[in-house]
Amino acid sequence: MISILNVLNKISCGLDVHKSFIVAVVIDNTKEEKYTKKFGTMPCELKELKEWVLSYKCTSVAMESTGKYWIPVYNILENSSIDLTLGNSREIKNMPGRKTDFNDAVWIAKIHSHGLIPKSFIPPLEIRELRELTRYRRKLIQAKSTEKNRVNNCLTISNIMLDNVVTDVFGKSGNNIIDLILKDEKINIDTLSNITYGQVKKKGEEILKSIDSAISSNTKEKMKLLYGHIKTIDEMLDTINELIDEKTKKYKKEIELLITIPGVQKRSAEEIIAEIGIDMNQFEDSDHLASWAGLSPGNNRSANTIKSSRTCEGNAYIKRILAECSLGASKEKKSYLGAKYWTLKSKRGTPKAITAISRVIIVSIWHMLSKKENFSKVDRETYQKTIAEKNEKKMIKQLQKLGYKVEK
């Protein structure tokens, strides 16, 4: 079938990338010749690969995105005259029963020569570096939450129910109380009044009842280690936030645009830019961006049978960020996004409401970054009025279909 298709790349190269080696195949459609060679993955060997590809006057290379192994190859070939295509593994399927590394490379080169491998979105190096930092910051925050849960478990198994009285056990007051417990110091009402603040200061008697228990020496040592780890994570977060602030200085205008969206805060805006960049020309339109993010309905239809149309797979990181922004927007009930969220939640449930609002946000982001405009805020009353008008038109049409004459 491929032989009857137009050849878009007269000389193309396919790379079958592995951890310790790469199989490269160059196909010259003008001479109907094929060249193959196996390379290692050391930096000097990757440079040799680049020179070998260019020696055949090949400037179009395709490879499959296999784990993290494609990244070193991409880094070497990126800043050269080579047009590099990174294909999704689902788009590059070899013929069954013909599975070898050489055949895989030949297959990639063949289909790439006919332009049958869609390019995966790879942001510029600066955005990729920012992405590494924002993703690692998220991992650190998750690690901190995990350690806090372990501290709470230590308190629970020791019959200390401080979290039943104090809203934030890891706030200033809660930390002071736990610090005294770990030091085996005697705690009374006067001591609590000196180390607690705000509303916690009024709960002295309740706090004394909640901590009236002994902690084993083993649990105390474990809690000290946990608090030490939390402190280390906080220091790491301070450092990584400084690095991210430095990296995002040039994207100040874009961040200011994004935080005009209800539910989007500075940290979320930084993460969004780290995932999609600021150049919306990478995506054909807002629907393509939504599809890349996994926020478009699937399309699975054959004859008269319509199968599952659940949202397609996409970038899991941006999907999670937008879900958090959607929940943040839901708290602003007077805004358009907040009103829309609660309307959808009552009809379709929470997960579908979050997905719908996430799609509205990502579509808005595409238009905002393309036109450099703020988010157009619509209040709840305007939104409800628009919905009422749509419902009115819909009901009038239904009545007219039934033969009724409607006069307004």
C-alpha positions as CSV (number, residue, x, y, z in Angstrom):
1,M,0.0,0.0,0.0
2,I,2.8,2.4,0.9
3,S,4.5,2.0,-2.5
4,I,1.6,3.8,-4.3
5,L,1.7,6.8,-1.9
6,N,3.6,10.0,-2.7
7,V,7.2,10.2,-1.4
8,L,7.5,13.4,0.6
9,N,11.0,12.8,2.0
10,K,13.3,11.5,-0.8
11,I,16.0,10.6,1.7
12,S,14.7,9.6,5.1
13,C,16.2,8.0,8.2
14,G,14.5,5.7,10.8
15,L,16.0,5.2,14.2
16,D,15.1,2.3,16.5
17,V,16.3,3.6,19.9
18,H,17.2,1.4,22.8
19,K,19.0,2.0,26.1
20,S,22.5,0.9,25.0
21,F,22.3,1.0,21.2
22,I,20.5,2.5,18.2
23,V,19.8,0.9,14.8
24,A,19.7,3.5,12.1
25,V,18.4,3.0,8.5
26,V,18.7,5.5,5.7
27,I,16.5,5.0,2.7
28,D,17.4,6.9,-0.5
29,N,14.2,6.8,-2.6
30,T,16.0,8.5,-5.6
31,K,18.5,5.6,-5.9
32,E,16.3,2.9,-4.3
33,E,19.1,2.1,-1.9
34,K,19.2,1.3,1.8
35,Y,22.0,1.9,4.3
36,T,22.0,0.6,7.9
37,K,24.4,0.9,10.9
38,K,24.3,0.2,14.6
39,F,25.5,2.9,17.1
40,G,26.0,3.0,20.8
41,T,24.4,5.7,23.0
42,M,27.5,7.3,24.4
43,P,27.7,11.1,23.6
44,C,30.6,10.6,21.1
45,E,28.7,7.7,19.4
46,L,25.6,9.9,19.1
47,K,27.7,12.6,17.4
48,E,29.0,9.9,15.1
49,L,25.3,9.0,14.3
50,K,24.6,12.6,13.3
51,E,27.6,12.7,11.0
52,W,26.7,9.4,9.5
53,V,23.1,10.6,8.7
54,L,24.3,13.8,7.2
55,S,26.9,12.0,5.1
56,Y,24.0,10.6,3.0
57,K,22.6,14.1,2.6
58,C,19.7,13.0,4.8
59,T,18.0,15.9,6.7
60,S,14.8,14.1,7.8
61,V,14.9,11.7,10.7
62,A,12.2,9.9,12.6
63,M,12.2,7.9,15.8
64,E,9.8,6.4,18.3
65,S,9.3,8.0,21.8
66,T,10.5,5.1,23.9
67,G,10.7,6.0,27.6
68,K,13.5,8.5,28.2
69,Y,15.9,7.0,25.8
70,W,15.0,9.2,22.9
71,I,15.9,12.4,24.8
72,P,19.7,12.1,24.5
73,V,19.3,11.4,20.7
74,Y,17.0,14.4,20.4
75,N,19.4,16.7,22.3
76,I,22.3,15.8,19.8
77,L,20.2,16.1,16.6
78,E,18.1,19.1,17.7
79,N,20.5,22.0,16.9
80,S,21.5,20.8,13.5
81,S,20.2,20.9,9.9
82,I,18.2,17.7,10.6
83,D,14.4,17.9,10.7
84,L,13.6,15.5,13.6
85,T,10.2,13.8,14.0
86,L,9.3,12.1,17.3
87,G,6.4,9.7,16.8
88,N,4.0,8.2,19.3
89,S,4.5,4.4,19.6
90,R,0.8,4.0,18.7
91,E,1.4,5.7,15.3
92,I,4.4,3.5,14.5
93,K,3.3,-0.2,14.4
94,N,5.4,-2.7,12.5
95,M,3.8,-5.6,10.6
96,P,3.1,-8.5,12.9
97,G,5.5,-11.4,12.7
98,R,8.4,-9.3,11.4
99,K,9.8,-7.9,14.7
100,T,13.5,-7.2,14.7
101,D,15.4,-4.0,15.5
102,F,16.5,-3.7,11.9
103,N,13.0,-4.2,10.5
104,D,11.6,-1.7,13.0
105,A,14.1,0.9,11.8
106,V,13.3,0.1,8.1
107,W,9.6,0.5,8.8
108,I,10.0,3.8,10.6
109,A,12.2,5.1,7.7
110,K,9.6,3.9,5.1
111,I,6.5,5.4,6.6
112,H,8.4,8.6,7.4
113,S,9.4,9.0,3.8
114,H,5.7,9.1,2.9
115,G,4.9,11.6,5.8
116,L,2.8,9.1,7.8
117,I,4.3,9.8,11.2
118,P,2.6,12.7,12.9
119,K,5.1,14.9,14.9
120,S,4.8,14.9,18.6
121,F,4.8,18.3,20.3
122,I,8.3,19.0,21.7
123,P,8.6,22.5,23.2
124,P,11.8,24.6,23.0
125,L,14.7,23.8,25.3
126,E,13.9,26.7,27.6
127,I,10.4,25.5,28.2
128,R,11.6,21.9,28.6
129,E,14.1,23.1,31.3
130,L,11.2,24.9,33.1
131,R,9.1,21.8,32.8
132,E,11.7,19.7,34.6
133,L,11.7,22.2,37.5
134,T,7.9,22.5,37.8
135,R,7.3,18.7,37.6
136,Y,10.0,18.2,40.3
137,R,8.4,20.8,42.5
138,R,5.1,19.0,42.2
139,K,6.9,15.7,43.2
140,L,8.4,17.5,46.3
141,I,5.0,18.8,47.3
142,Q,3.6,15.3,47.0
143,A,6.5,13.9,49.1
144,K,5.9,16.6,51.8
145,S,2.2,15.6,51.9
146,T,3.1,11.9,52.3
147,E,5.5,12.7,55.2
148,K,2.7,14.8,56.9
149,N,0.3,11.9,56.6
150,R,3.0,9.7,58.3
151,V,3.2,12.2,61.2
152,N,-0.6,12.1,61.6
153,N,-0.5,8.3,61.6
154,C,2.2,8.4,64.4
155,L,-0.1,10.7,66.4
156,T,-3.2,8.5,65.8
157,I,-1.5,5.2,66.9
158,S,-0.3,7.1,70.0
159,N,-3.9,8.1,70.9
160,I,-3.1,11.8,70.4
161,M,-6.1,13.3,68.6
162,L,-4.7,16.8,68.0
163,D,-6.1,16.9,64.5
164,N,-9.7,16.7,66.0
165,V,-9.2,20.0,67.7
166,V,-6.6,21.9,65.6
167,T,-7.5,22.5,62.0
168,D,-3.9,22.6,60.8
169,V,-1.6,20.3,62.8
170,F,1.3,21.6,60.8
171,G,0.5,25.3,61.4
172,K,2.5,27.5,63.8
173,S,0.4,26.5,66.8
174,G,0.3,22.8,65.9
175,N,4.1,22.6,65.3
176,N,4.8,24.3,68.7
177,I,2.5,21.8,70.5
178,I,4.1,18.7,68.8
179,D,7.6,20.1,69.5
180,L,6.9,20.2,73.2
181,I,5.4,16.7,73.1
182,L,8.6,15.4,71.4
183,K,10.8,17.1,74.0
184,D,8.8,15.5,76.9
185,E,8.0,18.9,78.4
186,K,5.1,19.4,80.7
187,I,2.2,21.1,79.0
188,N,-0.6,23.0,80.8
189,I,-3.0,25.9,80.0
190,D,-0.4,28.6,80.6
191,T,2.2,26.8,78.4
192,L,-0.4,26.5,75.6
193,S,-1.4,30.2,75.8
194,N,2.2,31.1,75.2
195,I,2.7,28.9,72.1
196,T,-0.7,29.0,70.4
197,Y,-2.2,31.8,68.2
198,G,-5.6,32.9,66.9
199,Q,-8.5,30.6,67.3
200,V,-6.3,27.8,68.7
201,K,-5.5,29.8,71.8
202,K,-9.2,29.5,72.8
203,K,-9.1,25.7,72.7
204,G,-6.7,25.1,75.6
205,E,-8.9,22.6,77.5
206,E,-9.7,20.6,74.4
207,I,-6.1,20.5,73.3
208,L,-5.0,19.1,76.7
209,K,-7.6,16.4,76.5
210,S,-6.5,15.5,72.9
211,I,-2.8,15.1,73.9
212,D,-3.4,13.3,77.2
213,S,-1.4,10.2,76.1
214,A,2.1,8.9,76.0
215,I,4.2,8.4,72.8
216,S,6.7,5.5,72.7
217,S,10.4,6.4,72.3
218,N,10.4,4.5,69.0
219,T,7.5,6.7,67.6
220,K,9.2,9.8,68.9
221,E,12.4,9.0,67.0
222,K,10.4,8.3,63.9
223,M,8.6,11.6,64.1
224,K,11.8,13.5,64.6
225,L,13.1,11.9,61.3
226,L,9.9,12.8,59.6
227,Y,10.0,16.4,60.7
228,G,13.7,16.6,59.6
229,H,12.7,15.3,56.2
230,I,9.8,17.8,55.9
231,K,12.3,20.6,56.8
232,T,14.7,19.4,54.1
233,I,11.9,19.4,51.6
234,D,10.8,22.9,52.6
235,E,14.4,24.1,51.9
236,M,14.5,22.3,48.6
237,L,11.1,23.9,47.7
238,D,12.5,27.4,48.5
239,T,15.5,26.7,46.2
240,I,13.4,25.3,43.3
241,N,10.9,28.2,43.6
242,E,13.8,30.6,43.2
243,L,15.0,28.8,40.1
244,I,11.5,28.8,38.6
245,D,11.1,32.5,39.3
246,E,14.3,33.1,37.5
247,K,13.2,31.0,34.5
248,T,9.8,32.6,34.3
249,K,10.9,36.2,34.3
250,K,10.7,36.3,30.5
251,Y,7.1,34.9,30.7
252,K,5.8,37.5,33.1
253,K,3.2,38.9,30.7
254,E,1.9,35.4,29.8
255,I,1.6,34.5,33.5
256,E,-0.3,37.8,34.2
257,L,-2.7,36.9,31.4
258,L,-3.3,33.4,32.7
259,I,-4.0,34.4,36.3
260,T,-7.0,36.4,35.1
261,I,-8.7,33.1,34.6
262,P,-10.8,32.2,37.7
263,G,-9.1,29.3,39.6
264,V,-5.6,29.9,38.0
265,Q,-3.0,31.0,40.5
266,K,0.7,32.0,39.8
267,R,2.0,28.4,40.4
268,S,-0.6,26.9,38.1
269,A,0.2,29.5,35.4
270,E,3.9,28.6,35.7
271,E,3.1,24.9,35.3
272,I,0.7,25.5,32.3
273,I,3.4,27.5,30.5
274,A,6.0,24.7,31.3
275,E,3.7,22.1,29.7
276,I,2.4,23.9,26.6
277,G,4.8,26.8,26.1
278,I,3.7,30.3,24.9
279,D,3.8,29.7,21.1
280,M,0.3,28.6,20.2
281,N,1.3,28.2,16.5
282,Q,2.5,24.7,17.6
283,F,-1.2,23.8,17.6
284,E,-3.4,24.2,14.6
285,D,-6.3,25.5,16.7
286,S,-7.7,25.4,20.2
287,D,-9.4,22.0,19.6
288,H,-6.0,20.5,18.7
289,L,-4.6,21.8,22.0
290,A,-7.6,20.4,23.9
291,S,-7.1,17.1,22.2
292,W,-3.3,17.0,23.0
293,A,-4.3,17.7,26.6
294,G,-6.7,14.7,26.6
295,L,-9.8,16.9,26.9
296,S,-11.6,16.1,23.7
297,P,-14.2,13.3,23.3
298,G,-13.1,10.1,21.6
299,N,-14.3,9.1,18.2
300,N,-15.1,5.4,17.9
301,R,-17.9,4.8,15.4
302,S,-18.5,2.0,12.8
303,A,-21.6,1.8,10.6
304,N,-24.5,2.6,12.9
305,T,-22.7,1.6,16.1
306,I,-21.3,4.3,18.3
307,K,-18.9,2.9,20.9
308,S,-17.4,4.7,23.9
309,S,-16.6,8.3,23.3
310,R,-14.8,9.0,26.6
311,T,-12.0,11.6,26.5
312,C,-8.9,10.6,24.7
313,E,-5.5,10.1,26.4
314,G,-3.3,13.1,26.6
315,N,-0.7,14.9,28.7
316,A,-1.4,13.7,32.2
317,Y,0.4,16.6,33.8
318,I,-1.6,19.4,32.1
319,K,-4.8,17.4,32.7
320,R,-4.1,17.3,36.5
321,I,-3.2,21.0,36.6
322,L,-6.4,22.0,34.8
323,A,-8.5,19.8,37.1
324,E,-7.1,21.7,40.1
325,C,-7.8,25.0,38.4
326,S,-11.4,23.8,37.7
327,L,-12.0,23.1,41.4
328,G,-10.5,26.5,42.2
329,A,-12.9,28.1,39.7
330,S,-15.8,26.3,41.3
331,K,-15.3,28.3,44.5
332,E,-15.9,31.6,42.6
333,K,-19.6,30.9,42.2
334,K,-20.3,34.4,40.8
335,S,-18.0,33.9,37.8
336,Y,-19.0,32.2,34.5
337,L,-16.8,29.2,35.2
338,G,-18.1,28.8,38.7
339,A,-21.7,29.0,37.6
340,K,-21.1,26.6,34.7
341,Y,-19.3,24.1,37.0
342,W,-22.2,23.9,39.5
343,T,-24.8,23.7,36.7
344,L,-22.9,20.7,35.1
345,K,-22.2,19.1,38.4
346,S,-25.9,19.0,39.3
347,K,-26.7,17.4,35.9
348,R,-23.7,15.2,35.0
349,G,-21.7,14.7,38.3
350,T,-18.4,16.0,39.6
351,P,-15.9,14.2,37.2
352,K,-17.6,15.4,34.0
353,A,-18.0,18.9,35.4
354,I,-14.3,19.1,36.1
355,T,-13.5,17.8,32.6
356,A,-15.8,20.3,31.0
357,I,-14.4,23.3,32.9
358,S,-10.9,22.1,32.2
359,R,-11.6,22.1,28.5
360,V,-13.1,25.6,28.7
361,I,-9.9,26.8,30.4
362,I,-7.5,25.2,27.9
363,V,-9.4,26.5,25.0
364,S,-9.4,30.0,26.6
365,I,-5.7,29.7,27.2
366,W,-5.1,29.1,23.5
367,H,-7.0,32.2,22.5
368,M,-5.5,34.3,25.2
369,L,-1.9,33.4,24.4
370,S,-2.5,33.7,20.7
371,K,-4.1,37.2,21.0
372,K,-2.4,38.3,24.1
373,E,-5.7,39.2,25.8
374,N,-7.1,38.8,29.3
375,F,-9.8,36.3,30.1
376,S,-13.2,37.6,29.3
377,K,-15.0,37.5,32.6
378,V,-18.8,36.8,32.5
379,D,-20.8,37.1,35.7
380,R,-23.2,34.4,36.9
381,E,-26.3,36.5,36.0
382,T,-25.2,36.9,32.4
383,Y,-24.4,33.2,32.1
384,Q,-27.8,32.2,33.5
385,K,-29.6,34.7,31.2
386,T,-27.8,33.2,28.2
387,I,-28.8,29.6,29.3
388,A,-32.4,30.7,29.8
389,E,-32.5,32.2,26.3
390,K,-31.1,29.1,24.8
391,N,-33.7,26.9,26.6
392,E,-36.4,29.3,25.5
393,K,-35.5,28.9,21.8
394,K,-35.2,25.2,22.2
395,M,-38.7,24.9,23.7
396,I,-40.2,27.2,21.1
397,K,-38.8,25.0,18.3
398,Q,-40.2,21.8,20.0
399,L,-43.6,23.4,20.3
400,Q,-43.5,24.5,16.6
401,K,-42.6,21.0,15.5
402,L,-45.7,19.8,17.4
403,G,-47.9,22.2,15.4
404,Y,-48.3,25.0,18.0
405,K,-48.1,28.6,17.1
406,V,-45.9,30.5,19.6
407,E,-46.2,34.2,20.1
408,K,-43.9,36.2,22.3
